Amino acid sequence: MIDPYRMIVVNIVGCMVVFLSWFVYAYIYPKKKVNLFILLLLISLLPVLSIFRAGTYESGDFNIHVFRIISFYNSLKEGILIPSWAADLNSSYGNPLFIFNYSLPYYVISFFHTLGLSFIDSTKLFLGLTLYLSSITMYFAIREITSNKLAAFIAAIFYVFNPYHLIDVHFRATLGESTVFLIAPLVFLSIHKYFRTNKSYFLILNSILIILLVMAHPLIAICYSILLIFYAIFLGLESKKYKHSVSVIFSLVLGVLSSAYVWSSFLIYSPFMYTISSAEPIFYEFKYLFFSPWRLGFLFQGPNGELAQIIGYTQVAIISIMTVSLFTKKLKRTLKNGVIFWLIIFFSILFIMHPISTFIWKPFPLFWMLLPFGRLLVIVAFCTSIVAAYFVLNLKNQTKNKIIILLVILLTIGYTILNWGHRRVIPEISDNTLIQNLGKSTLTEGKTAYFLNNKWADINNFWFSEPPKTHLEIIEGAAMVKEVERTSIMHSYNIQSKTPIVIRENTLYFPGWTMTANGKQIDIYPGNRGIINAKLPTGNYYIELRYKDIPTYDLLKKICFTLLSILITIFLIKYFMKKY
């Protein structure tokens, strides 16, 4: 294992190089303004230096995602464009992971792997890029919103160095949320571009971005979509462009509907899924939103991998300053509406993250997964970043207040320095190590992904710990079995039965699996622990077990894929027609 303190030294040296370069440039060229965008590109490298360390992460979801990506990639290699069944997981019994799990990061990481990178390096590269590029998308979004480069620069710094953002990338390694951090600012950018230019292709782009947002993380995407609807209404009221608001809302709804195959799976398959009933939603401990208990509050991960998912110290300070400024009437008139909107959003989210809001959550149990892990902090990070931009705009003289601005930047970057990389990496673990343990990987998830099992699962032996000795067993009667072919979605056998038999095909039962014997469909049913069973009379058979999405879900996939293709085509045509 690599000593985490070595990484701290690297981080400090990196900071010194960047900031000394800044001061040297300012000294040599005192009359030249520092290019804030170039400076942002340099500063944003600091929290991603750790991806160059060899090995896999010691804790978090990193290895879980790599296991899943390997199975996803194997499905893509078989020509399955939108995979549903994870055949390699659950000790080769499989599960319907890709029906319920987000897929956008897996496509990108699979592409990196086809370029020759290992699965581990591809995943680390993806995490590093989402963190780095999110500062750029945030910069352009806030520059469009405020027409001020300094405000955009500050917002981008707040965004990329937001504690929850760093936790997502380095400690939890949550690919979906990290992708949302990257894409969300682009949605705000496209909305503002449409309000300013009235170009319809920005509406189409907006729908495409919402589809990608849902493919990145459906739960957070739906929450963001609700926020974006309110934001579109706010912009329409402020600019008196009411038709623009209606058009933007339509594009948002179109994007959500065009990605229905992602979020509707929980509704379509609910009669067959394993469920863990809970009378009350479980909230993240509220006090830890404000202070971390480790290393005087400057380390966000504890010794056993526990996390303090804080809002951020300078973030809370800026929110407090702007709230006081609002009530003491020290806000510039041009900023007041924007500040009020984002403060309302901030405090509303804070309220629904507190247990007193239980009555709001009770009717929506599907959304309870947002609460224990503090996932709404993804949206809070955007709120605090844009309020930071308004803080800069509210300064009476930005030139005279350079010291205040510089202090805010240094504090925002400085207090997170212990969290610019996973605390420990294990270089001894390679792709081959993970591939050898691919089947057993589901065990490490426990029951957190309970919905991936079927309702006939054994609560005391939830996942399979060992692969079966044979893929097809005769559990009643006598017969000879020869396996012919096996892919992730097709298993075939020759069977010679001397008596009527009951077979156990060691695949998890789930809607979509069908069995044929000599071309004729036969009934299958869930046996012990929810494994596929079937009955056959005496005779010789060629058996095929195939997976195909049930008609409703299959149709949704085809419709959504078609809509996305149409939207991309129309956007490209309109965009290039504008160019030429």
Number of C-alpha atoms within 10 A of each C-alpha: 13 14 10 14 12 10 22 18 12 14 22 14 12 18 20 12 13 15 15 12 13 14 13 11 14 14 11 9 11 11 8 10 9 14 9 15 18 10 15 19 14 17 21 22 18 22 26 23 16 21 21 11 18 17 20 25 25 18 19 19 18 22 20 18 20 25 23 21 23 24 25 25 22 19 22 15 11 12 10 15 10 16 22 22 24 25 23 24 26 24 23 22 23 25 25 23 21 18 23 19 21 20 22 18 25 24 16 14 26 22 14 18 19 13 10 10 15 17 25 26 23 22 28 27 18 22 25 23 17 22 27 22 18 25 28 22 21 31 29 21 26 28 20 18 19 17 12 15 18 20 25 31 25 28 31 30 25 29 29 28 28 27 28 29 25 26 25 23 28 28 27 22 24 21 25 23 25 27 24 24 27 21 21 25 20 23 25 22 21 22 28 20 19 21 22 13 9 13 14 17 21 24 25 25 24 25 29 25 20 30 25 24 31 28 24 26 24 26 22 22 23 17 14 21 22 14 13 19 18 16 21 24 20 17 20 18 12 12 13 12 14 16 12 21 24 15 17 29 24 15 21 27 16 19 27 26 20 24 26 20 25 26 22 17 16 15 10 14 17 14 11 16 20 18 15 9 7 9 7 13 20 16 20 19 16 15 12 15 19 15 19 20 14 14 11 8 16 18 19 25 23 13 8 7 14 13 20 26 27 23 23 23 20 19 25 14 14 20 23 13 13 23 18 13 17 17 9 9 11 14 22 15 10 10 15 17 15 18 24 15 15 19 20 13 18 20 14 11 16 17 12 17 25 15 18 10 14 15 12 10 17 14 10 10 13 12 15 18 15 19 20 13 16 20 19 19 25 22 20 20 24 22 24 26 27 25 27 30 26 25 22 20 19 20 16 11 10 14 9 10 12 11 11 13 17 12 11 20 17 13 12 23 22 14 17 20 20 22 23 23 26 25 24 19 20 14 14 10 15 16 17 11 10 20 17 10 14 22 23 22 24 24 16 12 13 11 15 10 14 18 20 21 26 26 20 18 21 14 12 6 10 18 26 18 15 12 15 15 8 11 17 21 17 19 11 13 15 15 19 12 18 12 15 12 11 13 12 20 19 15 20 20 19 18 21 16 19 14 14 15 19 18 20 23 22 21 24 25 28 25 14 17 18 19 21 17 18 13 11 10 13 14 11 20 14 19 17 11 19 19 20 24 23 17 15 18 13 15 13 16 18 18 21 22 20 16 18 15 17 13 10 11 20 14 13 19 19 13 17 21 16 13 18 19 13 13 19 17 13 14 19 15 13 16 16 9 9 10 7 5
